[in-house]
């Protein structure tokens, strides 16, 4: 596969079209006497999304020489977990958002019960994708599903969501960072950890891989926080300043200090990428420029 010298946003857009078609096909092929949940899932997929997680899996995995069909299964599984978290995050009992990406959230387009069940089904589909993969051995399936379950459970996303809801605004930066690593970092780490189910790496490489995922998660979340406080509502696609009463880095610091904090995390990420891709300059340039795109996005 030929790579540009560095990441181009057109790469992500082109990939997301192909990925969304694959995701839609998977949902459309689900057999059920209840079409309502499928309609809600299809509606949410069609509202769009950056698809950064599956793109990270595809691009990084390709640099590592992992088969594209295996990477497609990993990408679908991770994005299904992500979609479940977004639908549930929008619910009245959580963030209570009416819009996402400028379109009605699932519970507003349909109803709350349908949104809960559609989110649940995306979780089920994530495991189903790995369990029924034709490109993973039985042992690889077990390893991948264990990793996914950990990232999505009480050691990852679910715990992070709970902390996000109930954590006090006066919480320390250290406590907020723990919440970030669980709520957002766990899924980004999963994007990279899944490679370990099909590719052997020594302890040092595994450590570098974890740091890459953790720091990208923090970069993504801090950028989200900054967009909530200082972003353009039309570009963000949902209400801003809604997190002003929550534990949030952007409401701990002013804009200048927030940028400084973000740059520190970016430096840690780059150093980890530099070590991991020590013998792959193209991989380093491409993935690091993709991380720059994540931190400079406007939505």
C-alpha positions, -999 to +999 in steps of 0.1 A: +000+000+000+014+034-009+013+061+018+016+098+015+044+114+034+019+124+060-017+121+069-043+139+047-079+144+059-090+131+026-076+097+036-099+096+066-129+107+046-124+081+019-118+054+045-150+063+064-172+059+033-159+023+028-161+016+065-196+029+069-208+007+040-193-023+057-209-014+090-243-008+074-241-041+056-234-059+089-264-043+106-287-048+076-279-085+076-290-090+112-320-112+114-348-101+137-386-099+138-382-064+153-372-039+126-373-008+149-340-014+166-323-020+132-338+012+119-324+031+149-290+016+144-289+024+107-301+059+114-273+065+139-247+051+115-260+074+088-257+105+110-220+102+103-189+103+125-152+108+122-144+070+124-110+079+138-108+047+159-113+022+130-090+044+108-062+042+135-066+004+135-065+001+098-035+024+092-014+013+121-022-023+115-012-020+079+022-006+089+026-036+111+018-060+083-015-073+096-040-087+071-066-061+061-096-085+066-085-090+102-081-053+107-117-048+093-130-071+120-111-053+147-123-019+133-159-029+132-158-044+168-142-012+183-165+012+165-196-008+176-185-003+212-180+034+205-214+038+189-230+021+219-213+045+242-224+075+222-261+065+221-262+059+258-241+090+266-268+111+249-297+097+270-316+120+294-302+100+323-267+108+312-257+138+292-292+146+280-283+157+245-309+164+218-284+166+189-252+149+178-234+159+147-262+184+140-288+157+139-314+144+164-300+119+189-315+084+187-338+089+217-351+121+202-356+106+167-372+074+181-377+071+219-356+064+250-363+026+251-353+022+215-321+042+221-312+020+251-318-012+231-300+001+200-270+009+221-271-025+237-272-042+203-241-023+191-224-039+221-236-073+212-225-067+176-190-058+187-186-092+204-204-110+176-180-096+150-150-110+168-166-143+177-177-150+142-146-137+125-133-159+097-099-143+099-090-152+136-081-185+151-101-197+182-074-186+205-071-152+188-109-147+192-107-154+229-078-130+234-095-103+213-129-107+231-112-106+265-094-073+255-127-058+242-146-068+274-119-053+296-119-020+277-157-018+277-162-028+313-155-018+349-118-015+341-126+008+311-154+027+295-183+018+318-163+028+349-152+060+331-187+069+322-199+065+358-170+086+371-178+113+345-214+115+357-208+115+394-173+131+397-174+165+414-163+196+395-137+203+422-120+170+416-083+171+412-066+170+377-052+136+387-087+122+393-099+137+361-070+120+342-080+086+357-116+092+344-102+102+309-081+070+307-111+049+314-139+068+296-119+076+264-084+061+267-096+025+271-111+023+236-082+041+220-058+016+238-080-012+226-074-001+190-037-009+195-039-037+220-060-058+196-029-062+175-014-082+203-039-110+197-024-116+162+011-103+165+038-111+190+057-082+206+082-080+234+074-063+268+089-030+257+069-028+225+037-037+244+045-009+269+050+016+241+018+005+224-002+011+256+013+045+261+004+054+225-032+044+231-035+061+265-021+094+253-042+095+221-072+090+243-062+119+266-055+141+235-089+133+221-107+140+253-089+172+262-096+185+227-133+176+232-133+195+264-117+225+248-143+224+220-171+223+246-157+255+262-143+274+233-156+257+202-181+269+175-215+253+182-223+250+145-191+232+137-192+210+168-227+199+159-242+200+195-246+224+224-214+237+239-207+248+275-228+219+286-199+204+307-192+236+327-205+220+359-186+188+354-151+176+362-133+188+331-097+199+322-110+228+301-129+243+330-099+238+353-075+258+332-076+289+310-071+285+272-034+291+273-028+266+301-051+241+284-030+243+253+002+238+273-013+208+290-024+193+257+011+199+242+027+180+270+005+150+263+012+153+226+050+152+233+046+120+254+026+105+226+052+115+200+081+101+220+062+068+224+055+067+186+091+075+179+103+045+199+076+021+186+082+031+149+120+033+154+126+013+122+096+026+103+099+063+095+068+063+072+047+049+100+060+074+125+053+104+102+019+092+092+005+082+126+020+113+144+005+136+118-028+118+123-026+125+160-019+162+152-052+162+132-071+147+162-058+176+184-065+203+159-100+192+149-130+217+152-157+190+158 
